[in-house]
Amino acid sequence: MRGNMEKIILDNRYEIIEQVGVGGMANVYKAKDRLLDRIVAIKVLKDQYAEDDEFLKKFNNEAQSAAKLNHVNIVNVYDIGEDMVLGRKLYYIVMEYVEGTTLKDLIDKEGRLSNHDITDYSIQIAQALKSAHESGIIHRDIKPQNIMIDKYGLAKVTDFGIARVSSNATITYTSSILGTVHYISPEQAKGKIVDEKSDLYSLGAVMYEMATGRVPFDADNSVGIAVMHIQDKPRDAREINPSLSDKLNSIIMKLLEKDPSNRYLSAKDLITALEGNLVRVNETPPSDTARIPIRVMEDKKEDTEAIYVSASEDRDDKEKKKPIKVLPIALVALLLVLLVAFLLTRPNKDKIEVPTVINLNQDMAVRELEKRGFKANILRTEESDEYDKGKVMKQDPNSSVLVEPGTTVNLVISEGREVNVVDLSGLNINNAEEALKEIGLSIGRTTTEYSDTVEKDMIIRQDPKPDSKVQTGTKVDIVISSGPEEKIENTTVPNLVGVEENTAYDLINQFGLSIRNVEYKESEEYEEGLVISQSISEGTEVAMGSAIDLVVSTGKKEEEKEENQVKNVDLRLTINTENDTFNVKIYKLDENKARTDLMYNEDKSKEDLTEEGILNLNFKAILNTNFEVVVDDESYGVYTVN
């Protein structure tokens, strides 16, 4: 379906650009939201699940679960919908498009990650899990393939494909979906009820792979791997990667404990442990030889004495050293001047650059500064329309300034500002966007609904509701009218079996149906020209315009006459049309060349044409029958069956 999906527009809004991924349940496409003019990712449920009510329910649950979450390390879910495309119903979820790579691809490329990167990515993933767990949602499928790393190094967890509210969720081997077996927790593999600690185990398996380049357990089949998770102890990660820090190794192995009670109690506890493992990037290890400043001894004598001491010498040895006579005072002064000049002009090798923490939340800003060797001081809070509540709006010193390690960076934190939400009902999306922008708000998730009372493209309702008090920067979800739902008029299929062919055509037209294919077969039961069978049974209620297939009798074989022989007609037509799809009809002609019966009626597309633009038609007709081919109401000639 990959090629066919490109350039398709879902729900007259999302233009598919290209396929970017394949998952267990769905294909993922890069697309453009033409309504909001932004690039999004769309997950489209695979065909084999589209008719399965259980999978559809889980697919909807994925969107509903993920849409509740709002965190910098979680991929945002914008919309969910369904649409008819090429005669098939597609179910889809619209998500934030992350430009970057998966953590799995990064591990495959790097082999093993550094202690710093393992710690950094693990903290970000744990922050995502903390947010989800606090909302009562267990991910159940944490794996490197479900973690995106954007071009700025920000980790984002995606695919809450089997996430359900933890209070009533269980997963067993009989379920349709299991977490990826290489990262599955022992309790999940046993089919027991899982909680937050199951996600922590899976994160431990991911950290193990980041550290060693391999998964904790591997075998020839999924069952074997699951059994190893339940019974076996993984090889110590530091044995595989001696460069792994002892602290980080200890954290990983604790996460991979079989008994959930022996793991960290929560993602918050894990974050605390990981943050304690952070290494100051700009710290310099102590040198073997300490630098001792020159000490000028004041004396009334003409000469002075200076003492030079090696760091390896102990204090007693220093005291026993015999002072060394040095140069006269004038020469020493000159040397001191030169030394000061050198110190003032040499490069600031010991200074480090202040990072930008503007627009980060307070905790993240403090952590980022401390990670880089700075101290953070919350100077004050101020109201702000530009920055969300809790975000850093000012910093001093500013970013890119070179300062000494340990310098204090003063931060001003935004208090945000409360505003009353305006009433958007009856506005179109552009006017709503302007109205929200004026008071510091913006449009969030957009969905559509049919409405008999609200004009198409106008807003039906919103969340938060009008006059609600919210912080500036809040996103307002809106529901947009698709206009009145198109009413489908139904008709009842008549009985056509045993009816003469021409009469059957008349009945089909009379009941608002159309003919799709007519097949001719010999019959011992039905005389020549009578309908043997119909594709839709008599009495079935269908939509007006539905197509029906007929099988018409050619009579008994021994009674066939030359003039009534049914022939296979192979017709090659050169089609001249700019349309992607077109309709082909074949009419039977009477002796005056006037159209009578409709023998063929089928929609075609450019994919049915050869490279030379030729359409091959194959159908059955009685010998010497005159017929006319019509394409999109344009005649393509009159022919005779011979």
Residue pairs with C-beta under 8 A, 6 or more apart in sequence:
1 27
1 47
2 19
2 27
4 86
5 16
5 19
5 27
5 29
5 44
6 16
6 17
6 18
6 19
7 15
7 16
8 15
8 16
8 85
9 15
9 16
9 34
10 16
10 31
10 42
10 81
10 83
10 85
10 90
10 92
11 81
11 83
11 448
13 33
13 34
13 35
13 448
14 31
14 32
14 33
14 34
14 40
14 42
14 92
14 94
15 31
15 32
15 34
16 29
16 30
16 31
16 42
17 29
17 30
17 31
17 32
17 39
18 29
18 30
19 27
19 28
19 29
19 30
20 28
20 29
20 30
20 41
21 27
21 28
22 28
23 43
23 159
23 161
24 161
24 177
25 45
25 46
25 49
25 55
25 58
25 59
25 161
25 177
26 43
26 44
26 45
26 46
26 59
26 93
26 161
27 43
27 44
27 46
28 41
28 42
28 43
28 44
29 41
29 42
29 43
29 44
30 39
30 40
30 41
30 42
30 97
31 39
31 40
31 41
31 42
31 94
32 38
32 39
32 40
33 39
33 40
33 78
33 94
35 429
35 446
36 429
36 443
36 446
39 97
40 78
40 94
40 95
40 96
40 97
41 75
41 94
41 95
41 96
41 97
41 98
42 92
42 93
42 94
42 95
43 92
43 93
43 95
44 90
44 91
44 92
45 55
45 56
45 59
45 90
45 91
45 92
47 88
49 55
49 56
49 59
50 56
50 88
50 89
50 90
50 91
54 176
55 176
56 91
58 161
58 162
58 176
58 177
59 91
59 93
60 80
61 163
61 164
62 93
62 159
62 160
62 161
62 162
62 163
63 77
63 80
63 93
64 80
65 137
65 160
65 163
65 164
65 165
66 74
66 75
66 77
66 95
66 160
66 163
67 77
67 80
67 445
68 135
68 137
69 131
69 132
69 135
69 137
69 160
70 76
70 131
71 127
71 128
71 131
71 132
72 127
72 154
72 156
72 364
73 124
73 125
73 127
73 128
73 131
73 154
73 155
73 156
73 157
74 128
74 131
74 132
74 156
74 157
74 158
75 95
75 96
75 98
75 148
75 156
75 157
75 158
76 95
76 96
77 93
77 94
77 95
77 96
77 445
78 94
78 95
78 96
78 445
78 446
79 93
79 94
79 445
79 446
79 447
80 92
80 93
80 94
80 447
81 91
81 92
81 94
81 447
81 448
82 89
82 90
82 91
82 92
83 89
83 90
83 92
84 90
95 158
96 156
98 148
98 150
98 156
98 158
99 150
99 151
100 148
100 149
100 150
100 151
101 148
101 149
102 144
102 145
102 146
102 147
102 148
102 149
103 121
103 144
103 145
103 147
103 148
103 149
103 155
103 206
103 210
104 143
104 144
104 145
104 147
106 113
106 144
106 149
107 113
107 144
107 209
107 210
107 213
111 213
112 210
112 211
112 212
112 213
112 241
112 243
113 121
113 210
113 211
115 243
115 244
115 245
115 248
115 277
115 279
116 278
116 279
116 281
117 210
118 207
118 210
118 211
118 244
118 248
119 248
119 274
119 277
119 278
119 279
120 153
121 147
121 149
121 155
121 210
122 203
122 206
122 207
122 210
122 270
122 274
123 271
123 274
123 275
124 154
124 155
125 142
125 147
125 155
125 157
125 203
125 206
126 203
126 267
126 270
126 271
126 274
127 267
127 271
128 155
128 156
128 157
129 139
129 142
129 157
129 196
129 199
129 200
129 203
129 267
130 266
130 267
130 268
130 271
132 138
132 139
132 157
132 160
132 163
132 199
133 166
133 196
133 199
133 266
133 267
136 165
136 166
136 167
137 160
137 163
137 164
137 165
137 166
138 163
138 164
138 166
138 169
138 194
138 195
138 196
138 198
138 199
139 146
139 157
139 160
139 163
139 199
139 202
140 162
140 163
140 164
140 171
140 179
140 188
140 194
140 198
140 199
141 159
141 160
141 161
141 162
141 163
141 179
141 180
141 183
141 202
142 157
142 179
142 183
142 199
142 202
142 203
142 206
143 179
143 180
143 182
143 183
143 202
143 205
143 206
144 206
144 209
144 210
145 180
146 157
146 158
146 159
147 155
147 156
147 157
147 158
147 206
148 155
148 156
148 157
148 158
149 155
149 156
150 156
161 177
162 171
162 177
162 178
162 179
166 195
166 196
169 193
169 194
170 191
170 192
170 193
170 194
171 177
171 178
171 179
171 188
171 191
171 194
172 191
173 191
174 191
178 184
178 188
179 185
179 188
179 202
181 189
181 222
181 225
181 226
181 229
182 205
182 215
182 216
182 217
182 218
182 225
183 202
183 205
183 206
183 215
184 202
184 226
184 229
185 194
185 197
185 198
185 201
185 202
185 229
185 260
186 201
186 229
186 230
186 258
187 193
187 194
187 198
187 260
188 194
188 198
189 226
189 227
189 229
189 230
190 230
195 260
196 266
196 267
197 260
197 263
197 264
197 265
198 260
199 267
200 255
200 263
200 264
200 267
200 270
201 255
201 256
201 257
201 260
201 263
203 255
203 270
204 252
204 253
204 254
204 255
204 256
204 263
205 215
205 216
205 256
207 248
207 251
207 252
207 255
208 214
208 215
208 216
208 234
208 237
208 252
208 256
209 215
209 216
211 237
211 240
211 241
211 244
211 248
211 249
211 252
212 237
212 240
212 241
212 244
213 240
213 241
214 240
216 229
216 234
216 235
216 256
217 225
217 228
217 229
217 232
217 234
218 225
219 225
219 227
219 228
230 258
233 258
234 253
234 256
236 249
236 253
237 244
237 249
237 252
237 253
238 244
238 246
238 249
245 277
247 276
247 277
248 277
251 270
251 273
251 274
251 277
254 262
254 263
254 264
255 263
255 264
255 270
257 263
264 270
264 273
275 367
278 370
278 371
280 371
280 372
280 373
280 405
281 371
281 372
281 373
282 352
282 372
282 373
282 405
283 373
283 405
284 350
287 311
288 311
288 312
289 310
289 311
289 312
290 311
292 308
292 309
292 311
294 306
294 308
294 336
295 306
295 307
296 304
296 306
296 332
296 336
297 304
297 305
297 306
297 307
298 304
299 305
302 328
302 329
303 325
303 326
303 328
303 329
304 326
304 329
304 332
305 323
305 324
305 325
305 326
306 323
306 324
306 326
306 332
307 318
307 321
307 323
307 324
308 324
309 318
309 321
313 321
326 332
327 335
348 402
350 404
350 405
351 402
351 403
351 404
351 405
352 372
352 373
352 402
352 403
352 404
352 405
353 399
353 400
353 401
353 402
354 374
354 395
354 397
354 398
354 399
354 400
354 401
354 402
354 403
354 407
354 409
355 368
355 369
355 372
355 399
356 395
356 399
356 400
357 364
357 365
357 368
357 369
357 392
357 395
357 399
357 409
357 411
358 392
358 393
358 394
358 395
358 399
359 387
359 391
359 392
359 393
360 368
360 391
360 392
361 390
361 391
361 392
362 378
362 390
362 391
362 392
362 411
362 413
365 376
365 392
365 395
365 411
366 376
366 411
369 375
369 376
369 409
370 376
373 405
373 406
374 405
374 406
374 407
374 408
374 409
375 406
375 407
375 408
375 409
376 408
376 409
376 411
377 408
377 409
377 410
377 411
378 411
378 413
379 396
379 410
379 411
379 412
380 412
380 413
381 412
381 413
381 414
381 415
382 393
382 394
382 412
382 413
382 414
382 415
383 414
383 415
383 416
383 417
384 393
384 414
384 415
384 416
384 417
384 472
385 417
385 440
385 472
386 393
386 414
387 393
387 414
387 416
387 473
388 414
388 416
388 471
388 472
388 473
389 414
389 415
389 416
389 471
389 473
390 413
390 414
390 416
391 413
391 414
392 411
392 412
392 413
392 414
393 412
393 413
393 414
394 411
394 412
395 409
395 410
395 411
395 412
396 409
396 410
397 403
397 407
397 409
416 471
416 472
416 473
417 440
417 471
417 472
418 469
418 470
418 471
418 472
419 439
419 440
419 441
419 469
419 470
419 471
419 472
420 439
420 467
420 468
420 469
421 441
421 462
421 464
421 465
421 466
421 467
421 468
421 469
421 470
421 476
422 435
422 436
422 439
422 466
423 462
423 466
423 467
424 432
424 435
424 436
424 459
424 462
424 466
424 476
424 478
425 454
425 458
425 459
425 460
425 461
425 462
425 466
426 454
426 458
426 459
427 435
427 458
427 459
428 457
428 458
428 459
429 443
429 446
429 457
429 459
429 478
429 480
432 443
432 459
432 478
433 442
433 443
436 442
436 443
436 476
439 472
440 472
440 473
441 470
441 472
441 473
441 474
441 475
441 476
442 473
442 474
442 475
442 476
443 475
443 476
443 478
444 475
444 476
444 477
444 478
445 475
445 477
445 478
446 477
446 478
446 479
446 480
447 477
447 478
447 479
447 480
448 479
448 480
448 481
448 482
449 460
449 479
449 480
449 481
449 482
450 481
450 482
450 483
450 484
450 485
451 460
451 481
451 482
451 483
451 484
452 484
452 485
454 460
454 481
455 481
455 483
456 481
456 482
456 483
457 480
457 481
458 480
458 481
459 478
459 479
459 480
459 481
460 479
460 480
460 481
461 478
461 479
462 476
462 477
462 478
462 479
463 476
463 477
463 478
464 470
464 474
464 476
488 543
488 544
489 512
489 543
489 544
490 541
490 542
490 543
490 544
491 511
491 512
491 513
491 541
491 542
491 543
491 544
491 546
492 511
492 539
492 540
492 541
492 542
493 511
493 513
493 534
493 536
493 537
493 538
493 539
493 540
493 541
493 542
493 548
494 507
494 508
494 510
494 511
494 538
495 538
496 504
496 507
496 508
496 531
496 534
496 538
496 548
496 550
497 531
497 532
497 533
497 534
497 538
498 526
498 530
498 531
499 507
499 530
499 531
500 529
500 530
500 531
501 518
501 529
501 530
501 531
501 550
501 552
501 597
502 596
502 597
504 531
504 550
505 515
505 597
505 598
508 514
508 515
508 548
512 544
512 545
513 542
513 544
513 545
513 546
513 547
513 548
514 545
514 546
514 547
514 548
514 601
515 547
515 548
515 549
515 550
515 598
515 600
515 601
516 535
516 547
516 548
516 549
516 601
516 602
517 549
517 550
517 600
517 602
518 549
518 550
518 551
518 552
518 599
518 600
518 619
518 620
519 549
519 550
519 551
519 552
519 620
520 551
520 552
520 553
520 554
520 566
520 620
521 532
521 551
521 552
521 553
521 554
522 553
522 554
522 555
522 556
522 557
523 530
523 532
523 553
523 554
523 555
523 556
524 556
525 532
525 553
526 532
526 553
527 553
527 555
528 553
528 554
528 555
528 559
528 564
529 552
529 553
529 555
530 552
530 553
531 550
531 551
531 552
531 553
532 551
532 552
532 553
533 550
533 551
534 548
534 549
534 550
534 551
535 548
535 549
535 550
536 542
536 546
536 548
547 601
554 560
554 564
554 566
555 564
562 623
563 623
563 624
564 622
564 623
565 622
565 623
566 620
566 621
566 622
566 623
567 620
567 621
567 622
567 623
567 641
567 642
568 618
568 619
568 620
569 617
569 618
569 619
569 620
569 621
569 641
570 616
570 617
570 618
571 616
571 617
571 618
571 619
571 629
571 639
572 614
572 615
572 616
572 617
573 614
573 615
573 617
573 629
573 631
573 636
574 612
574 613
574 614
574 615
575 582
575 609
575 613
575 614
575 615
575 631
576 613
577 631
577 632
579 632
580 605
580 606
581 603
581 604
581 605
581 606
582 603
582 604
582 605
582 631
582 632
583 601
583 602
583 603
583 604
583 631
583 632
584 600
584 601
584 602
584 603
584 604
584 615
584 617
584 629
584 630
584 631
585 598
585 600
585 601
585 629
585 630
585 631
586 598
586 599
586 600
586 601
586 617
586 619
586 627
586 628
586 629
586 630
587 595
587 596
587 597
587 598
587 599
587 627
587 628
587 630
588 595
588 596
588 597
588 598
588 599
588 621
588 625
588 626
588 627
589 595
589 596
589 626
589 627
589 628
589 638
590 596
590 626
593 626
593 628
593 638
595 628
599 619
599 621
599 627
600 617
600 619
604 615
608 615
609 615
610 616
617 629
621 627
621 641
622 641
623 641
623 642
624 640
624 641
624 642
625 640
625 641
626 638
626 639
626 640
627 638
627 639
627 640
627 641
628 635
628 637
628 638
628 639
629 635
629 636
629 637
629 639
630 636
